[in-house]
Amino acid sequence: MLTADAIWWQEQHVHAVPRARWLWFFWRSVSNDNSLSSPISLMISHTLDTPINLIFCHTQSGNCVRSNVGLAQQTPQDIDNNTTEPEISLAKQLAYLLQPPTEVLLSRSGPLEWPATLFDYQIEGINALIARDALLLADDMGLGKTIQALGALRILFLQRRIESCLIIVPASLVSQWRKEIYAWAPELRTSTIRGTPADRTWQWAAPVHLYLTSYEILRSDCTDNSQSPPRKRVWDVIILDEAQKIKNRDVEVSRKCKLLYRRRAWALTGTPLENQEDDLASILEFVTSLQEGEASPRFKPGFALQEKHKKVQLRRKKQDVLPQLPPKLVSEIYLAMSDLQRKCYERAEQEGIIQLKESGESVKIEHILELIMRLKQICNFCPSTGSSVKFDDVLEKLTTLVSEGYRALIFSQFIDSTYGVKAIAEKLKDFNPLLYTGSLSQSERDMVIKTFKENRERKVLILSLRAGGQGLNLQDASYVFHFDRWWNPAVELQAEGRAHRLGQMFPVNVYKYIIENTIEERIEKILQKKQLLFDELVDGVSIDLKSVLSSEELFGLFGLTPPERLKDQKSTVADRKLV
């Protein structure tokens, strides 16, 4: 009889086999299986002072399982009284030997049916996920990170190397993931965790392979109680999609993701660094195994973080792996306001600066941000007349491209009917546009996307940037308009990646609107700096960078000095007088 602490290796993944009491029965059934084209061989080595070494080899595939075990004297009664269920039974361990090599499983001629031919870089990504317990898959948007993750899961489940997987995604992407699971891993049973707390209780307990939920549901269901449903088990794999959701290590959802016990941790994101190096540190803290009783690691910016980053990241760019993908053509369009719109803008800016100065040392960054947002809204539409030089240019371009049969996405960070996507939709009503915002229910969002994909007469889709800028597959559109600009280029790249991705047949034209001599032009300089930060750190250059969006830069947009700097300056002057 094998001891309870036997350890079994298959490739580079280690599993505990608490009790292997059915070894002989399983071995008899395998050795008598006439359907095997080649037998499993059992090699045993043993000395008086060492444990027994067992090596099982499947001749055809070359797969091996090895174990160092000791002997334990047990009676039949001892065995019968044992009710402990093994985490991974020996039978399932040995089932791995019967599977074809991974490269055969991934091939078009292999036993598995794949809905599309996998690219070489996707096969490389699947192999990396299979081989490694910790991986940050940071491919460019549109390269199929979801497909790679599901391909790896499908093979790991088939080989009996894992038994459970938790997939955590933004709420807007739950339906998209369900469709991809059905297409790429149809054998895997899935429980979608959503609905009422009572519904979620049985959904967490369902006997399935995959558990799919949103960050919002996880935040609610994962408590500090170790017996809460997401925490009461050790997951074989946990996947975070759009992992930049946990970039802030201090927010609740980030902390709760890191509480989960996991043998493998995979993070999927095309933008692991959105604002600062701490974003990356928080994601890397998740990308590590965590067993019961262990504490999640904490990384600080610097050399150690960069070394960890190099070890766990796999990142490929579109231009490197998909040279056949149509190009993305980006145009920054600088426009001048009308005289009336300029007067409204200047009056709002002057009044805002006066209020900031009058606040003195009590002024906060939030006050700066409020003024910035107000000015950006005026850059979109004149508050007095509703006119907009941006809209005039969009209308002209849309009229041409729609008449030629092309389709377009229009993004704005604003929602309202005065300055945002609702205003744009109202003014473009002759085009019969579709509108996608975070205020829609999930079923309504799904219907909008379904209509856009299936009804070729609906050629314009208007989206709020934060709701529609990630996770959606919208390669039917080949024109992208950024009606206004976001703080960081990563978010804009995510939005553009909805169209510039696998399956796109045409060059993708991206138009970014900037009003001259306004807050938008000043913000553009910060965006360029943040893009440099993203490129340098994520793509491997070892540098020590701090946040590029300091309070000094924010106040500097209006020629002001942060209150903390004013205090320092006053202290310095006072010290000099004393001297």
Secondary structure by P-SEA (a helix, b strand, c coil): ccccbbbbbcccbbbbbccccaaaaaaaaaaacccccbbbbbbbbbcccccbbbbbbcccccbbbbbbbbbbbbcaaaaaaccccccccccccccccccccccccccccccccccccccaaaaaaaaaaaacccccccccccccaaaaaaaaaaaaaaaccccbbbbbccccaaaaaaaaaacccccbbbbbbbccaaaaaaaaaccccbbbbcaaaaaaacccccccccccccccbbbbcccccccccccaaaaaaaaccccbbbbbccccccccaaaaaaaaaacccccccbbbbbbcccaaaaaaaaacbbbbcccccccccbbbbbbbbbbbbcaaaaaaaaaaaaaaaaaaaaacccccaaaaaaaaaaaaaaaaccccccccaaaaaaaaaaaaaaaacccbbbbbccccccccaaaaaaaacccbbbbbcccccaaaaaaaaaaaaccccccbbbbcccccccccccccccbbbcccccccaaaaaaaaacccccccccbbbbbbbbbcccaaaaaaaaaaaaaaaaaaaaacccccccccccaaaaaaccccccaaaaaaaaaaaaaaaac
